[in-house]
Amino acid sequence: MKKLRLGDNPKNFKKTIDIVLLDGTTAPLEISYIYRTRKQFAELVDANIAKAEAEAKEAAAATPADGEAPKRITIAESYAAVDKARTDHVLQIADGWGLDDEFTAENLLQFEDEYPGALHAISIAYAQAVAEARAKN
């Protein structure tokens, strides 16, 4: 049995999640998540909320003048923006995975393109892992 010591926290923890494939089956993927204390996790969430609010203000300020047509955003641009945001988030919460490919932003974007929803699944599993650990205490 492990003895508890204050300040003796791991750098990361590994969790295997199921990635849903397009045919409805699943494939396991081990993710190495970055360990955070409760305070550090709250600070990460607060920083991400502040960033989203700042980006929303910036977008509102870029609204076209009266009489000008708003810029049309394509589905491809919308997907690209969501995928970039999810990639950025995954890079904040994880530092590796069980694929032979390097854990990089470029590969995460390709992964999301080939397995839609996978980055969201990685993010949700992290939040659940943090919540489960605290719920059991």
C-alpha positions as CSV (number, residue, x, y, z in Angstrom):
1,M,0.0,0.0,0.0
2,K,1.3,3.4,-1.0
3,K,2.0,5.8,1.9
4,L,0.6,9.3,1.4
5,R,2.9,12.2,1.6
6,L,2.2,15.9,1.0
7,G,3.8,17.2,-2.1
8,D,4.5,13.7,-3.5
9,N,2.3,14.0,-6.6
10,P,3.0,12.3,-9.9
11,K,4.0,14.2,-13.0
12,N,1.2,12.4,-14.9
13,F,-1.2,9.5,-14.8
14,K,-2.3,7.1,-17.6
15,K,-5.8,6.2,-18.5
16,T,-7.1,4.0,-21.3
17,I,-10.1,5.4,-23.1
18,D,-12.3,4.1,-25.8
19,I,-12.3,5.9,-29.1
20,V,-15.5,5.4,-31.1
21,L,-14.8,4.4,-34.7
22,L,-17.1,5.4,-37.6
23,D,-18.6,1.9,-37.7
24,G,-19.7,2.2,-34.1
25,T,-17.1,-0.1,-32.7
26,T,-14.4,1.2,-30.3
27,A,-10.6,1.0,-30.0
28,P,-8.7,1.5,-26.8
29,L,-6.2,4.4,-26.6
30,E,-3.9,5.0,-23.6
31,I,-3.5,8.7,-22.8
32,S,-0.8,10.1,-20.5
33,Y,-2.6,13.0,-18.7
34,I,-0.8,15.8,-16.8
35,Y,-1.4,15.6,-13.1
36,R,-2.8,18.7,-11.5
37,T,-3.8,19.6,-8.0
38,R,-7.3,20.8,-7.4
39,K,-6.1,24.4,-7.3
40,Q,-4.0,23.9,-10.5
41,F,-7.0,22.4,-12.3
42,A,-9.2,25.3,-11.3
43,E,-6.6,27.8,-12.5
44,L,-6.5,26.0,-15.9
45,V,-10.3,26.1,-16.2
46,D,-10.3,29.8,-15.2
47,A,-7.6,30.7,-17.7
48,N,-9.4,28.9,-20.5
49,I,-12.7,30.7,-19.7
50,A,-10.9,34.1,-19.7
51,K,-9.3,33.2,-23.0
52,A,-12.7,32.3,-24.5
53,E,-14.2,35.5,-23.2
54,A,-11.4,37.6,-24.7
55,E,-11.8,35.9,-28.0
56,A,-15.6,36.5,-28.0
57,K,-15.0,40.2,-27.3
58,E,-12.5,40.4,-30.1
59,A,-15.0,38.7,-32.5
60,A,-17.8,41.0,-31.4
61,A,-15.5,44.0,-32.1
62,A,-14.8,42.8,-35.6
63,T,-18.5,42.9,-36.5
64,P,-19.0,44.6,-39.8
65,A,-20.3,48.2,-39.9
66,D,-23.9,48.9,-40.6
67,G,-24.9,48.0,-44.1
68,E,-21.9,45.6,-44.6
69,A,-22.6,41.9,-45.0
70,P,-21.1,39.7,-42.3
71,K,-18.3,37.4,-43.5
72,R,-19.6,34.0,-44.3
73,I,-17.9,31.3,-42.4
74,T,-17.7,27.9,-44.2
75,I,-18.3,24.6,-42.5
76,A,-14.6,23.8,-43.2
77,E,-13.6,27.0,-41.3
78,S,-15.9,26.2,-38.5
79,Y,-14.6,22.6,-38.1
80,A,-11.0,23.9,-38.3
81,A,-11.6,26.4,-35.5
82,V,-13.2,23.8,-33.2
83,D,-10.5,21.3,-34.0
84,K,-7.7,23.8,-33.2
85,A,-9.4,24.7,-29.9
86,R,-9.7,21.1,-28.9
87,T,-6.1,20.4,-29.9
88,D,-4.9,23.3,-27.8
89,H,-6.9,22.0,-24.9
90,V,-5.6,18.4,-25.2
91,L,-2.1,19.7,-25.3
92,Q,-2.8,21.5,-22.0
93,I,-4.1,18.3,-20.3
94,A,-2.0,15.5,-21.8
95,D,1.6,14.8,-22.7
96,G,1.5,11.5,-24.6
97,W,-0.6,8.7,-26.1
98,G,-0.3,5.1,-27.0
99,L,0.1,5.7,-30.7
100,D,3.4,5.2,-32.5
101,D,3.0,8.7,-33.9
102,E,4.5,11.6,-32.0
103,F,2.1,13.5,-29.7
104,T,2.0,16.8,-31.5
105,A,-0.6,19.4,-32.5
106,E,-0.3,18.4,-36.1
107,N,-0.9,14.7,-35.3
108,L,-3.8,15.6,-32.9
109,L,-5.5,17.5,-35.7
110,Q,-5.0,14.5,-38.1
111,F,-6.4,12.2,-35.4
112,E,-9.5,14.3,-35.0
113,D,-9.9,14.5,-38.8
114,E,-9.8,10.7,-39.1
115,Y,-11.6,9.9,-35.8
116,P,-14.1,12.8,-35.3
117,G,-14.9,13.4,-31.6
118,A,-11.7,11.8,-30.4
119,L,-10.2,14.9,-28.9
120,H,-13.5,15.7,-27.1
121,A,-13.4,12.1,-25.7
122,I,-9.8,12.7,-24.4
123,S,-10.9,15.9,-22.7
124,I,-14.0,14.4,-21.1
125,A,-12.0,11.4,-19.8
126,Y,-9.6,13.8,-18.1
127,A,-12.4,15.8,-16.4
128,Q,-14.1,12.5,-15.3
129,A,-10.8,11.1,-14.0
130,V,-10.3,14.3,-11.9
131,A,-13.9,14.2,-10.7
132,E,-13.8,10.5,-9.9
133,A,-10.7,10.8,-7.9
134,R,-12.2,13.6,-5.8
135,A,-15.6,11.9,-5.5
136,K,-14.0,8.8,-4.0
137,N,-12.2,10.8,-1.2
